[in-house]
């Protein structure tokens, strides 16, 4: 029986030739001679014998008809690859389709092996990862952490010479961990650098990459067309902006100023200090006060004007105000309460599901391009895109949040036109939430106080160091972390019978960066989802306890930074179930806003709704893997597990009489709030 995990060998050290050993020299892929590239085919026999003598595992690859790879013509193997460039997106869609069409795993392994040394490594890795997740015979294969494969997209390049030196000069058991310095992109003279811990967090950027891996914008219809995909595009990015703004208030910074005027200079500069390992060229910087320009890139065919962006935005605004979009035949598609936000998500992104690309264009994607090429819009200086041109690096740049703040404003325009939720839609007769609070897991700590601090963790980068040393090479990095805690909710079921409910827990800042109290109309936009779970309510009083690591939003550190290799998956059945697929999710260490040394006050909100009105008709296995981060990532091969609108109950406007959160909560017995304080301790604790 073929071991599907063998395909993981193709993902390691992406720029090394396939015939070089993988898995720390223990695994060799046996290639047919015709699979070798022109450079190595004349010396194929010598290479195969030279590099396979110490192998413990050999992966045979059978010869197949060589596929036509002309769809990737013009995409340099050693150049930059961007999912925002139309030519590159089309190539990725074609390659995904090629991999999905293979009749069995052995043929897939052969075709992928042939492609690997002939295509751009990022194009190859992305397309193969998407295909692996969507094929029946490989969907349980663990997709490795991208930071392990392409560390140049996440890590200060100053550490790479140190890593190679340590690996070359020191035996495995004596190697030291190389430290990645925090705050290496700017000094504290730049106010935006206060948010570098958020923007440049490795787990945050990996989440953004993995989400787009699970929800690709182009490709075969069965890969792109997922339940409520457009709505999830809106909601996940909207939550990113809400979380970022909450942390900005903690840092005494004003809320993100949305990039609504495409003609005014961008005051924020960004100098990423990163180098592409494929061609050893740096990611270009953007100087402060740069103005967006029309883009005409002969290198990848990307052509878009600032006027295009303005025209597409205005047409989408008009569609929202009219309450419908037009399809290619001129038919109206209503933007109603049920499907309107989902359709808008497809239009704004724009994915291949957009009903009319000619009319509404590609606002989100092309906006990324206009910003990414602002330093060299016509390829005059032969420069590649900046960090906004790649889903793995875009969130590092302050302009990402201004651009997506504008995108979020478009969705909010639609949401504000919907009628407020009725008492029936918000209520849950017979259910009363008496109290909600949080408690740190350590004993003798005060209630409703959360603690954050710095943590130093390690990641093995050996699999991404092409032509690097054998064995593990670890780098350490510093990131925000919170002390473990639990939510505690007291719920009274007065119906006299056992009932099921959905417990929804949210957190929002009480005030802005100046300490001015937020109105409820403002605060609604800053509520961040902490957890959503199904609960069973016995008659009478129920005490529900949810640990912070059970959040429906997050995945644990071990899955964010999982090991790689053909034999890296656990053999124990239960451990394997937890290990598979589940790389999509917000990093657990970023669940709680940073707070401040003196403490920042937040409103904690709990609500229990009627499960019968929330549930979706489908079979669910409560022990199925990767169901724990469904809020941002949905469920694999299933419908989104909540019938309510994403963001409910804060996604719609309220009546003018509702001026405060208390005004919203008081009429509804199934809601309760509490004040929580988040304190930051400026110490660094090593992960055990």
N, C-alpha and C positions, 0 to 999 in steps of 0.2 A: 504494500500500500504506500502511495506517495505521501511523504511528509510535507504538508503545505508550508510549514515553517521554513523550509529550505529557501523559499523566495526571499527571506530576510537577508540572506547573504548578498543579494544584489543591491541592497540599500546601504551597505557599509562602505566607508571611505569612497564617496561617490565619484571622485576624479581619478582614482586608481584604476588601471586596467582590470577587467574582470578576472583574468587568470591569476592575479596576485592573491595570496592566501587571505582568508577572512577569519573572524572569530579568534583573534590573537594567534594567527598562524595555524590553527587547528583544522580549518575547513578549506577545501579547495574545490572549485567548480571546474569540472572536466569539460572543456569546450571542444566542439568539432573544429577542425582546422579552418574551415571556411567562415567560422564566426569571428576569427581574429581579424583585426583591422589591418589595412595595408602595411602599416608600420611593422607589425609583429608577425604577420603570416610567414615571411621567409625564414624566421627563426623559431617557429611554433614548437617544434619537437624539443628544442633545447629549453625553451621557457617552461613547457609543461613538466619536464623532468626536474628542472632546477627548483621550482617552487612547490613541488608536491611531495617531496621526500619525507617531510615530517608531519604530514597531514594525518589527523585522526579520523576525519570524516571526508568522504569524497561525494560530491553531488554530480551525478552524470547528467549531461544535457544532450538530448538527441537532436539530430539534424532535422530541420524543417525547411519548407520553402521560405526564402528570405522575404520579409514583408516590404511593401513599398513605403518608404519613409519620406517621400517627396513633400508631404504636408509640412514638414519641419524645415524645408529649404530656407536658407537665409537666417536661421536662428543659430548663432554661433555656439559651438559646443562650449567654448570657454567664455562666452559673453553673459550678459545679464538676461534674466528671464522674468517677465512680469505678467501676472494674471490680469492686469488692467490694460495691457496692450492687446487690441483686437486680434492681430495676427498671432500672438502667442496664445491667447485664449482659444482660438480656432484650432491651433496645433494640439493643445492639451485635450480638447474635446475629441479630436480625431484619434489621438493616442489612447485615451481612455476607452474609446469605442473599439479600437484594435484589440486591447487587452480583454475587454468583456466578451468579444466575439469568439475567443479561443474555446474549443469544445471541451477541453479538460485541463487539469492542472499541469500535466507534463508538457502539453503544447504551450500553455501560458509561460511556463518556465523557460522554454526554448526561445519563444518569440521575445520575451522580456530580456533574456540574456543577449540575444542578437542586438536589440535596440540599445542596450546600456552604454556601450562604448562608442556609439554613433550619434547620440543625441545630447543636447544640453542636460546636465545632471539634474537641475532643478525641475525642468520639464519632465524628465524621466521619473524622478522620485515622486513628484506630485501626482502624475497620471497613474503610476503604478499603485500608489497608496489609495487613491480613489477607487481604482478597479478592485484592489484586494478587499476593500471594505464592502463592495457591492456584489461580488461574486459569491455564489453559494458555497463553492469548494474552498474559499479562502477567507470568508468573512470573520472567522474566529481567529485569524492570525493577528498577533499583536503588532500594531503599527508603532515603530520606535519613535522616541522623542526626537523632534527635529533639531533640538539644540545639540544632540549627540552627533547628528549627521552634518549639519551646517552651522558649526559654532560661530563662524564668521558673521552670521546674521544676528547674533545675540551678545557676543562677548568682545570686550576690549581687545583689539589685535595685539596690544603690547604683551599679552600673556603668552601668545603662541610661540615665540622664540624660547621663552622660558620653559614651556611645556615640552618642546622638542629636545631642548638641552637636558632636561631632567630625565626624559625617556631614553635618550641616547647614552647618557653617561652613567646612569644609576640603575642598579638592578631593581626589579619590581618591589621587593620587600623593603627597600630603603628609600623609595621615592618620597619626596615631599609634596605636599599639596600647594599649588600655585594660587595665590590670592588675586582675585579680580577686584580692583579698587572700586568703591562706590563713587558716584558723582564725578566721573572722569570726563564728562562732556562739556562742562562749563563751571565757572566759579560762582561763589555766592553773590557776586555783583549782579548776576542775572536773576531776577526774581523768579522766573519760571523754573529755575533749577531746584526750587523747593519741592517741585513735583516730579523730579527725576526718578525718585524711588518708585513711583507709580508708573510713569511712562516707559521707563527702561527696565522694568521688572521682567525677568526672563519668563516667568510663568504667565504673566499677563499677555505678552506677545505670542507665546506658544498657544494660548487659548484662542487668540484671534486667528492664527494660522489653522488650528485644528477645526475651528468652527467652519471656516471656508473649505476645509477638506471634506467635512461631512455634508456641507451644503454648497457644492460647486455651482457657479452661475451659468456654466455652459457644459455641454456634454450630451450623452444620450438621454432621452426624455425620462427613462425609468430611473436615472441617477439624479436628475435635477428636480423632477416633479415630486416633491415630498409634501406631506400634509402641512398646510399653513406655513409654507416656506417663506412667502413674502412677509407675512406678519411676524415671523420669528426674526427675519432680517431687521425689521423695525425694532422689535422689542429688545433683542440682545444688544444692539448698538445704543438704543435709548438708555438701557441700564448702565452701559459703559459711561455715558455722559453724566448720568445721575451720580454714579459712584465717584467719578472724577471731580464733579462739583462739590460733593460732600467733603472730599479730602482737601479741596482748595479752601473751603471755609475753615477747615482745621488749620491750614497753613497761613491764614490771614490774607488770602488772595480772593479777589472778586470772582464771581461766576464767569464761565467761559463766554467771551463775546463772539457770538455766532458770525460766521463769514458770509454775511448777506450781501455785502457790496463787493463784487468781484473786481472792481476797478481801483479801489483804494490800496495803498501799499500795505503789505503784510508786515506789521511791526516786529513780530517775533522772528528772530533768526534761529537757525539750528545747525550745529556742527557735530555730526554723528560720531566722528572718530572711529569709523569702521572701514574695513578693507574686504573686498570680495576675494576669496581665496582662489576662485576660478581663473581670474586674470590679474590678480594682485593690484587692482585699482581701487581707490577709495570711493566710498559712497560720497557723492558731492554734497557740499554744504549749501545752505541758503542764507545769504546775508540778511540782516535786518532791513526792513523797509523796501523789500523787493516787490515789484508789481507783476501780476500775472500777465502772461503773453500768449498769443496764439501759438499753437504747437503744430509743427510740420516736420515730423521725424522720418527721414528717408531710410533710416536703419531698420525700423520695424513697421513702417506704414501708418503710424499713429498721426492722425490729422484731426485737430479740433481747435475751434476758436473760442475766445471768451464770450463772444456773441452767441455761439451755440449754447453754452451753458445758460446764459440769461434767457434765451428763447425757450429752451426745454423747461427751465424752472417756471417761467411764466405760463407755459401751456399746462403744466401740472397744477399750478395754482388755479388756473381757470377751470380745469376739470374738477378740482375739489369744490370750488365755489358753485359749479353747476350741478354737482352730485353724480357725475358719470364720466367715464373715459370712453373714447371711441376705438373700436377695433379696426383692423386693416380694411374692412368693408364698409366702415362708417356706421356700424351698429353700436348702439349705446350699451355699455356695461355699467350698471348702477353701482355706485360706491355706498352700499347700504351698511347697516350696523353689523351684519354677519360677515360679509366677505370684502367689504370696502378696503379695510386696512391691508388685507392679504394681497389684493390686486395692486394697490398702491406700492407695496413693497417690491413686487415684480417690476413695476413701471420705473420706480425711482432708482433701483440698483444699477442698471437694469439687467435682470437675468434673461435667459433664453425664453422664459415664460411670459415676458412682457407682451401685452396684446397688440402693441403698435409702436415698434421701435422707430419707424420713420417719423411719426408725429411727436413722440415724447422723448426720443433720443436715449442717451445713456448718461444721465446727470451724475450719478454717484461715481461711476467708474471713470468717466472722462474728467471729472473734477480732480480725482486722484492724479490723473496723468498731467493735467495742466499745472498742478502744484509740483509734481515730481520732476518735471522738465523745466521748471522756471529758470534754472541757471543756464540752460542751453536748449531753448525751444526748437531751434532749427538744425541741430546737430552740427553747428559750426565748429565747436571745439571737441567733437567726438567724445562727449561725456555721456555716461549712462545715467539712468534715472536716480533721483534721490530716494530717501527712505519711504516717502509716501507712495512709491511705485511698487511696493511689495507688501503683501499681507503679513509677512513675518516681521517687518520693521516699521510699518506705518504708525503704529501706536507710540513709537518713541518720540515723534515730532509733536510739539505743541499745536501745530496747525491741524493735526488730525482731529482734535477735539473741537476746534472752531468750525472745520468743515462738516463734521458729523453733527455738531450742534445745529447748523443750518439744515442739514438733512432731517434731523429730528423735528425741527420747527415745521417742516412741510407735513410730516405725519401728524403733528399736533394740530395743525390747521384743520385737517380732516376730523380729528377727534373732537375738537372744540365745537364742531357743527352738529355733533350727535346730541340727542336729548339726554339730560341727566338721568342717572339710574333712578328708578322708582323705589319706593319703600319696599315693594314686593321683591325687587331684584337685589336689594341690599340685605333684607331681613332674613331671619331664620326662626320662625315662631316656635316657642317651646325650648329654645336654647339660649342660655345666658352665659356670657363670659364674665366671670366675677373679677378675675385679676390676671395680669401678665407681668412677667419679670424675667431677669437673667441672674444667674449665679455662677461665679467662677468655680471650677472644679476643685481647687485647693481649699482645704478647710479654713474656717475662721476668717472668711473674707466677707466684706459688706455686700449686701444685695444691690443689684442694678448698677454695678460698676464693672466695666470691661477694661482690660489691660492690654496694651500693645507695646511692642519693643522690637529691636533688631535681632535677627537670627542669621547666623552664618551656616550655610549648607554647602554641600559638595555635589559636583556632577562630573561624571567620567566623560571626557571629550576625545578619547582615543579613536573611536570609530569615525570621527570627522576629521582627523588629522591625516590627510592624504600623505602617503610616503613617510609617515611618522613611525614612532617606535612601536614595538610589540608590547602587549600588556596594557594595564590601566594607567591612565594619566588623568589625575583629578585636579580640578580647579575649584576654589571656594568662592562663593559670592554672598553678599549681605542683602537681606530682604526684610520687609516688614513681616511681623508675625503677631498673633494674638494668643493670650493665655486661653486654654480650653475652658469652655463654659457650657451652660445648658439654659435653654428657654423653659420656663415653668408657667403653665397656663391652667387656671382653674375654670372648669366649665360645668354648669349645672344643666342637666337634661331633665326638663320638667314634663316631658311628654308621657312618662310612665312606661315607655318601651325602649328597647335598644335601638339606637340610631347611628348612622354613619355620617360623618361630616368631613369637610376639608378645612384644615387649620392653615391659615395664611398669616405669615409673620413678616412685618415690614419695619424698616428703620429710616428715619429722616431727620436732618438737622433742624433744630429749633430756630436758629438765627443765622444770619449771613456773616461775612468776614469781619464786619464792624460790630457784631453783637446785636444788630437790629433784628427784632423778631420777624420771622417770615409770615406773611399772610398765608392762609390755606391755599389760595389760588397759586401762589409762588411755590409753597412747600410741596404741593402735589407732584411737581416735576422732579423732586429730589428724593422721593421715596425709593429705597432700594430693597429689592426682595431678598429676604434672609432665608426663608424656608417655606415650603408648601408640602403638606403631608395629609394623608387620609387617616382619620382617627375614628375609633369606635367609642360611642358614648353610651355608657350604661345609665339606667335611670338614677337620678340623683346627682350628687357631686362627683366630678371626675378630675383627677390631677394628671395633666399631660406633660411629660418631660421629653424634650428633644435636645440631644447633644449638638453642639456646634458642628461636629464633624459628620452629622447626619444631614446637613443642609442639602436641599434639592437643587442648589445653585452650583455647588463646588465639587471638585474632585481632590483627593488627598495628594500630598507631595509625592508619594511613591508612584502614583500613576502619571503625574505631570512629568516627572523625571525618571521614567522607567528605564530599566536596562535594555540593551539590545543584543542581538545575536540569534543564531538559529536554535540555540539550546537555552535561551534566557527565560523562556516561559516556565512557570512552576509545573511540576508533574502531579501534585496533589489536585484532585478534581475540584474541590471547593476553592482552593487558592487560584486555580486557573480561571474559574468563572469570574472572579473579581479582577483578574489581570487583563482579560481580553478587551479589545476595542476601546475601552472607556477613556480615551485620551481627551475627549471633548468635555469641557467644563471650566468654570472659573476657578483659579487656584485657591485652595483652602486658606492659604496664608494671607490672602487679600480679602477675606470675607468681611472684616471689620474695618471701618475707616480709621485713620491713624490717630485721631484725637490730638491732645496736646498735654504737656506736663501738668498744667493746672486743671485739665479736664474740659471736655467739650460735651455739651448736653444735646441729647437726641431724643426724639419721640419714638418709643417702641409701640407698635400697633399690632394687635392680634384680632383675628376675625375667624369665626367658624361658620361656614356656609353649608347648605344642604347638599350632601353628596349626590343625591338623586338628580339635582339640577346641574351638578358639575361633571358627572361621569360621562365617559365616552364609551359607546358600545363596542367593546373589543375584549379579547382574551388577554389577560395579563398574568405573568408569572412574577409574584412578589420577590422571588430570589433571582430573577434574571439579571445578568450582568449589565452594567452601564445604564441602569434605570435611575441612578441616584443624582444625576445632574440634568434632569429633564427640563428644568425651568428654562435654561438657555439652549439646550441641545436636543430637546424632544426625546422620543424613544425610537430605538432602531427598528426599522421595518414596521412601525406602528403609527397610529394617529397620535397627535399631541394629546397628552392624558388629562386635559382639562377643557371642558366645553366653554368656559368663560373666556372673555377677551383677555389677551395677555396684558398685564398691567392692572387688571381689575383689582380693587374698586377705584383706583386713582387715575385711570386713563381718560375719564370724561370730566367735563366741567360740572360744577354743582350750582344749585340755585344761588342767587345773589345774597340770600339771607344767611348762607353758610360762609362765615368769615374766618372761622378758626377750625382747627381739627376737632376741638371739643364740640362745636356746632354740628360737625359731621357725625361724630360718634354717639352723642347723647341720645338721639331718637332710636338707636339700634342696639338692642340688648345683646346681640351676638358679636359686638365689638368692644374692645377695651384698650386703653393706652396706659403707658407708664413713662416716666422720665428716666433715661439711662445716661450715665456719664462714661465717656471713653477717655481714659488717661494713658498717656504715652510715657514710657520710661526709656530714656536715651541710653540704653545699655545694649551690648551685643552678647548674645548667648549662642554658643555652638550647638548645632543639632546633635543629639546623641545617636 
